[in-house]
Structure formats: C-alpha cells, structure tokens
Amino acid sequence: MLQYKNLSVPQTILLGFASVILIGTLLLMLPISQQPGMETSFLDALFTATSAVCVTGQITLNTLTHWSYFGKTVIISLIEIGGLGFMSLVVMGFALLGRKSSIKNDLVLLESLNIDSLAESKQLMFYVIRFALTIQGLGALLLSFDFIPRLGWIKGIYYSLFHSISAFCNAGFDLFGDSLISFRDNAYVVLVIAFLIFAGGFGFIVWRDVLTYFKNKRLLLHTKIVLMMVGIILITSILLIAYIGEQNPYFADLSVGDRIANYIFLAITPRTAGYTTVDYAQVGLPLVLITIILMFIGATSGSTGGGLKITTLFVLILYFIRTFQGKELSAFKRAIPIDYVKRALLLFIGSISLVTIATLLLAITETIPPGFGLEYVLMEVVSCFATVGLTMGLTPNLTSFGKVLLILVMFIGRVGLMTFMWSFGDTKKESSIHLPEGKIMIG
C-alpha cells in the first residue's frame, strides 16, 4: 500500500483534495443534508462536493430548494476549505496543537500556495487566513444591511455569511435560487459581491504587498505585473461590456446607476466567481464570448480563483512582443527566466487541449437546444476548467457521462493543470541523456 511519505508533493495535493471531496460527498448524501422528500444520488452529491471544494459553483441541484440548512452548511464549509486550501488548515491545526509540521507538509503548503520560499510559507499561510476571515466578516456585515431587513435576523445573518464566503472564495453558490438575477436592480448588493469576488481573486501575496507598500516602499515584480494586467483587463472588459449592454434591450429596464453596477459586476464575476445578474441564455452571443474569454484568462496566481491566470497571459504576450523586437525578455527592469515561458506555454497548450477535448465530448453526448450553438457547451467547459460556475443552462440537464467529465475538469482546474500532470510522474527532472539535434521546418 502506498504510504503518505512515499507520495510526491503533487500526488499529496491531489489526494488531499480528493479526500475532502469524498468526505463532502458522503455528508451530502446523509438524509439530514436534504430537504424532506428529496433524494440525492451519489453522482449528484459528488458533483456538488467537487464544485464546492473546487470553488466552482456549477450545480446539478438547486442549492436553495434541495439542501437543508445542514447540507448548505456542509457546502459552505467545503467552499472555505477549497478556497483557502486544505493544507493551510492542516498546518494551522499543527500550530494550534503546538506540534511541528513535517517538511513534507511544508512543501505541500508551499506548492498549494504557489510560492517559492519555504521560509515564507507558514507566515503567508497565517496571513492568508487572517486576511480571508477579515474580508469575509466585512462582506457579511455589509450584506447584512440589506439581507437582515429583507429576511429577518437569523436567516439574514446566515445568508450574509454564506454569500460573503462564497463570493470571496470565488465559488458562486447562492441561496436565492437564481444566483443574483433578482438583485440586478440592487446596485448595493451587486457591488458588495463584486468587491468580495475581486478581493478573493486578486491574490494573497499581492494584497500583502499592496497593503504594506507604505511601510516597505517597494513592490514585488509579481505585484507590479498583476496591478498592470488587472487594470488593463478590468477597464477594457468594463468598457466592452458597457458598449454591448447599452445596445442590448436586456438592460433597458435598469436605471443608469444599476446598469453601471451590472457592467462592473459582469466584468469581475468571470474572474472565476460564478455569480451572475443576467441569464446568459438571453443576453446574446457577444457578451457570452467576452465572458468565455475572461473566464479562460481567470484570476491571479495564489488567489482563490482559477483559470489560465493573468501572469501566465502576461508572460506569453511579453515573449511574443520581445521575440519580434529582438530584445531580452524583461519587465520593469527585471529579466524573466526562459523557464517561466516554458511553463506558461505548457499551461496554455494544456489548457486549450483540455477545453477542446472536453467541449468535443460534450458536444457529442449532450443535447444542445434549438437556437444555440457550440457556445452552449463551450461556456460550460471553460466555466468548469476556470472554476467559475457560469452557465447557459446545460449543467442541470447533463447526462451521467457529462457530469463525470465536468467533475474531472473542475478537479483539474482547481488543483492546477501542472500539479495534475506532475502527479503522474516527475516531469521536473530532465533526462541526463541528450540526443543529437535535428532540424525541422517551422511556419
């Protein structure tokens, strides 16, 4: 039997996430987790648990009507574990018990937080937890100003906490039954949720760097790149969505302020959040395509979000530009190692391949309603890969094969494509055997 100490770091991460998903599945299958008269199949429970741990938000069962408060609490607990990373909680548990964590656990934590310094990992882990709980508490407080008068004290507080955690962890699970469509004319709630999504997807290292800038008077290269890319992508997407929205009758019934709030929200939520204020089956192809692109790009490395990641996109764009300029690969007066380019290319090619294969399989096995094209399936696949949770309506109608396939896509998207591939072999080690070079024609 394979022992824990014999597992590689990627294998440990995969096993850890899989174990949490399995426990969540079993808990969701308990009668106490379901509303009276409801039954949950193993596959639907597995899909829900995977979606929660992978902070996706894709659902085959309506969260509001199917699950009891116990089941909903299980879901939000899985979201918190998945968003912060199970290893953060493991190492924190060792610290609270006064026990020293093993080097193996520290390496797994380092890999799961996507950082390079082992000395920094525990310090960052405690910062991540403090920061997350602070922002989630603030978000719940802000939401309670609307939810408590609307729902009453107990229900209002529960709903505020649930949606604050779900939004910050970029999960997208909701307790209203229609995501946030019923709040599309409520700019306050829309913008609070948008703030929580942005905070969770911005990256914990970036937040720490920005918040300590006036003390340290410096920013990491990673932070500078993230700030630039987030600014460009966010401003560009808001302007594009606003241009499309102003010509779309779907937004005509909203006031100017509510429309602006919706445009900002629709530019932020594809960064792997899953909440929506629109029915994507009705808003038209241009907005759907922009959303798919934003979902694929995703959030920031070291955040609660998924996707290709904006730093990966930056490296690819920079490599393309510098190659044609004949200049050294550099940014902000710092050279970018060529290994980063190789990793970015591997991620991009792997991501495109995974999305293409999954889309092809679903296009064969699933039913596309009249009036829709390939975007109906593509949005679902990209949404699962980038752990977003947005849909045009396919998920509730998936076949068993479709559910299993998207469970796998969500899982790969959450643990990371590189981690998933490395778990099947040590691809970081280069062979000591070097063959003679051959020549082929390119282009």
N, C-alpha and C positions, 0 to 999 in steps of 0.2 A: 504493500500500500504506500502511495506517495505521501511523504511526510511534509509538513509545513516548511521545515528548514531546507528541504530539497527543492522547493519551488523557487522559480526566478521571480524577480520583482513584478514584471508584467503578469505572470501567472497568479501571483498573490492578489493583485488588484482585481483581476477577472474573477477569481474565486470569491473574493470578499464581496463584490457587487452581486454576484450570482447568489451567494448565501443570503444576503439581505433581501433580495428579490424573492427567493424561495420562502423565507420566513414570512414576508409580507403576503405572499400568495396564500399560504396556509391560514394566516389570520383572517384574510378577506373571505375565505371560504366558510368560516365559522358562522352559524346561524345568527349570532349576536351582531355580526357585521352588516347584516342585510335588513332591509325594511320587511315588516311582516308580509308573508305571501310571496316574497321574492326568492329566487334561486340563482346561484352563481356557479357556472361551470368552471372547471379548472383552467381552461384556456382563457376565459374572460378575466378570472382572478389574476392569472399570470400576466395578462396584457396590462391590466390596471396597475399591478405592483411594479412591473417593468417601467411603465410610463411614469409612475411616481418616483421611483428610485433614480431613473434616468432624467428626471425633471423635464419631461416632455409635455404632458398634458393631453395627449391623444387618448380618447376614451371610446370603448365599445358599449359602455353602460353609463347612463346619465347619473352623474355624481349626486345630484340633488334628490332624485326620486328612488334610486336603487339602494343606496347605502344608508345605514343607520348612523347615529352620531358616533358610535364606536368605530364603525367602518370608516367614516370620514376622518376620525382622529388617527386611525391607522395610516390612512393615505397621507395626511399632512405630516405625520411622523416620518414616513418613508421619504417624503419630499425633503424634509430638513436633513435627514441622513444623506440622501443623494446629493443635495445641493452643497453641503459643507464637506462631503467626502467622509466615508466611513472610517478611514484611517485617522482623521483628525479626532474623531470621537474615541477611538481605541487608545491613541497616545494620551489624550486628555484624561481618560479613565485611569491609565497607569499613573499619571502625575497626581491625580486626586487621591489615589490609594497610597501614594508615597513610594511607589515602585518604579524602578528604572526600566524604561523601554529598551528593547533589544536594538542592535544595529540594523537588523533586518527590517524591523518595524519602521525605524527612522528612514531607511532607504525607500520603503514603500510610500511613506508620507511625503518624502521629497519628490518622488515621481508623480504622485497624485496631485500635489500642489504645483507641479510643473516648474520647479525651481532647481538651481544648480548647486546651491550651498547647503551642505548638511548642517553646518553650524547655525544656519538661519532658519531651518525648517520648523523647529519647535516654537521659536519666538514668533514666527509668522503664523503658525497654527493657532496660538492663543490670541494673536491679533485678529485673525480671521473670525474666530468665534465671538470675541467681544464686539467687533465691528458689525457682524451679522445680527447679533441679538439686539444691538443698539438701534440699527436701522429698521429692523423688523418691529421693534417696540414703538419707534417713532411712527412708522407706517400704520400700525394698528391704531395708535392714538388718533392720527389724522383721519383714518377711515371711520373711526367710532363716532366722530362728529356728525356723520351722515347716517351710518348704519344703526346706531342706537335709537335715534328718533324714528327711524323707519321700521325697525324690527323689535324694539324693546331692549332692555338691558342685557339679559343673559344671551339671547340669540345675537344681539348686535355686537357684543364683545367677542363671542365665538367667531362670528363671520369676519370681524375685523382682523382677528389674529390669523384665521385661516387664509384669508386673501392676501394679507401682508406677507406671510411666509411664502405662499405660493408665488406671489409676484416677485419677491426678492430672489428666490431660488430659480426664477425664470421657468416655473413649472406650468402655470396656466390652468390648473384645476380650479373650478368655480362651484359655488353652491347656489347659483341663481338659475341654472338650467339652460342658459343661453349665452354663456360667457359674460361679456359686459354690454351686449347689444341693447339691453333695457336701460343702460346708463349712457347711451350715446349722446343724450341731450343734457348730461350732468358733467360739466367741464371739471368740476372739483374732483369727483371720484376718478374720472378718466386721467387727470394729470397726476394725482397721488399715485395711482397704479403705475403710470408711466415713469414716475420718479423712482419707484421701487424696482421696476424692471431695469432701468438704466443703472441704478446703484449696484444691483447684483451682477450685471453683465459687464461692468466697467473694469473689473479685475481688482483683486485684493491688494496686490503689490502696487498697482497704480494708485489706488486710493491712499495707501500708506505713504507713498512718495509725495503725492499732491498735498496731503494734509500736514506733512512735516516739512514742506518746502521752506516756509518762513524761518524754520529752525535750522535746517541743513543748508539752505541756499543753493541747492542743486537738485537736478532731476536725473534719473537713470535714462539711458538711451531708450530702453523699452518704453518708459513712460512718455518720452517725447514723441516717439513713433505713434503710440496709442492715441495721445491727445490730438496729433495732427490727423490721423486716419479717422478717428471718431468724429472730429469736426467736419472733415470733408464729406464723409458718408452721410452723417446726420443732416447736415444742411442741404446737401444735394437731394437726398431722398425726401425731405420735407417739401422742398420746392417742387419736385416732380409730382409727388402725391397731391399737393395743393393744386397744381395745374390741372391734373386729371380730375380731381374732385370737384373743382369749380365748373367743370363741363359735364359732370355726372349727376343726373337727377336724383340719385340715391341720397345725396347730401342736401338736396334743395330745401327740405323741411327744417333744417337746423339753422340756428342763429349764427351770426358771423363768429362770435366767440366760441360756440360749440364746434363749429366747423374747424376752426384753427386748432382747438384742443384735439379733435379727432385726427387731423392731419399729422400733428406731432406724435400722437399715440400710435398711429399706423406706421410711422417711420421707425419707432422704437421697438414695438412689440415683435417684429420679425427677428430681432436680435436674440431669438430663442426663448421668448416669453410664452406665447401660446394664447394669451388673452386677445380678444378682438371686440371691436364695437360695430363690426359690419358682417354681413353674410357674404362670404367670398363667392358664393354661387350666384350672387346677384349684382356684384359691383363692376363686372366687366373684365375683359382679358388684360388690358394694360396694367391695372392695379394688381391683378393676380401675378403677372410676370415680374413686376417690380418686387413684390413680396417674396416670390421664389428666389430671386437673386439675393435679396437682403438676408433671407434665411440661410442660404448656402454660405454666404460670407460669414455670418454668425457674430459672435461676441469677441471678447478679449481673452487671451490665454490667462489661466489662473483665476477664472471667474466661475460663476455658476452656470454660464451659458455654454453653448456648443457651436457647431458649425466648423468651417474651414479655419476661422479665426482671422481677425483683421491684420495681425502681424505677419501671418503667413502670406496673405494677399500683398502686403507691403513689400516683402522680400521678393516675391515673384515679379511685381511691377518694377521694382528697382533694378532687378537683374536684367529685365528686358530693356529698360532705358539705358543702363550703363553699358550693356553689351554693344548697342548701336552707337553709343557715344565713344566707345573705346576707352572708357575710364575705369578706375578701380571701383569695386563695389563698396560704397561707403554712404553713410548718412550721419548728419550732424557731427562731421569731422571725426567719425569713427568708422574703421573698416568693418565690413560684415564678412565673417568667415564663410568660405565656399560650402562648408558642411551644412550651414543653415539653408543655403539654396537647394542642396540635395534633399534635405529633409522637407522643405517646402514643396519641391516638385513631386516628391513621393506622396506627400499628403494630398496634393491637388489631383494627381493622376489616380491615386487610390480612391479618393472621394468621388470623382467623376465616374470611375468604373463601378463603384458600389451603387451609386444613384442610378446609373444607366441600366445595370443588370436588374436591380430591384424594380425599376419602372417597367422594363420589358416584361418581367414575370407577372407583375400585377396587371399589366395591360392584356395579358393572355388569360389570366384566371378570374379577373374581376369584371363586373358589369359596369360599363360607362353609360350613364343616362343619355337620352337624346338631347342634343343641344350642347353637349360638352365634348371636348377633345382630349388630347393627351395630358393637358394641364390638370385635368381632374385627378389623374393618378400621380403625375409628377409632383404636384404640390404636397400630396400625402407622403411621398417617399422623402423628399427634401426636408419636409417638416419633421419626420421621424429621425432622419440622419442628423439634422442640426438640433435635435431635441427641442423643437419649438412647440408643436401641438396645434397649429392652424390646419384647417381642413375645409374642403369644399363639400363635404358630406359623405365621403367614401368610408371612413372608419366604422361607423355603426353598421354598415352593410357588408363588411368584409367576410370572405369565406374563411374557413379554418386555415387554409394554406396562407391566405393573405395576412391573417393575424400572426401566425408563426413567423412569417417573413419580416413583418414590421417589428415584431419583438426583437428579432436579431438585429435589424437595422438600428433600432433605438439603443440597444445594448452596445453595439459598436460605436455609435455616435457619442455615448456618454463616457465609456472607458477610454475612448480615443482610438483612432484607426492605427496609429503607430504601436500603441500598447497592445492592441488586439493582435496585430501581426507578430510582434516580438514575443508574444506568449507562446507561439508555436515554434520558436527557435531563436537562437542568439544571433540575430542579424547584425548586431552591433560589432561583432568580431569579423575582421577582414581576414580572408584566407592568406596564408603565408606563401602560397603558390601563385606566381604571376606569369601568365602566358604571353607569348609574343603578340604585339599589337597588330590588329587587322584594319583594313580600310574599307569603309562603305560610303556610298553616296547619300547625302542628306539634303532634302529640299528639292 
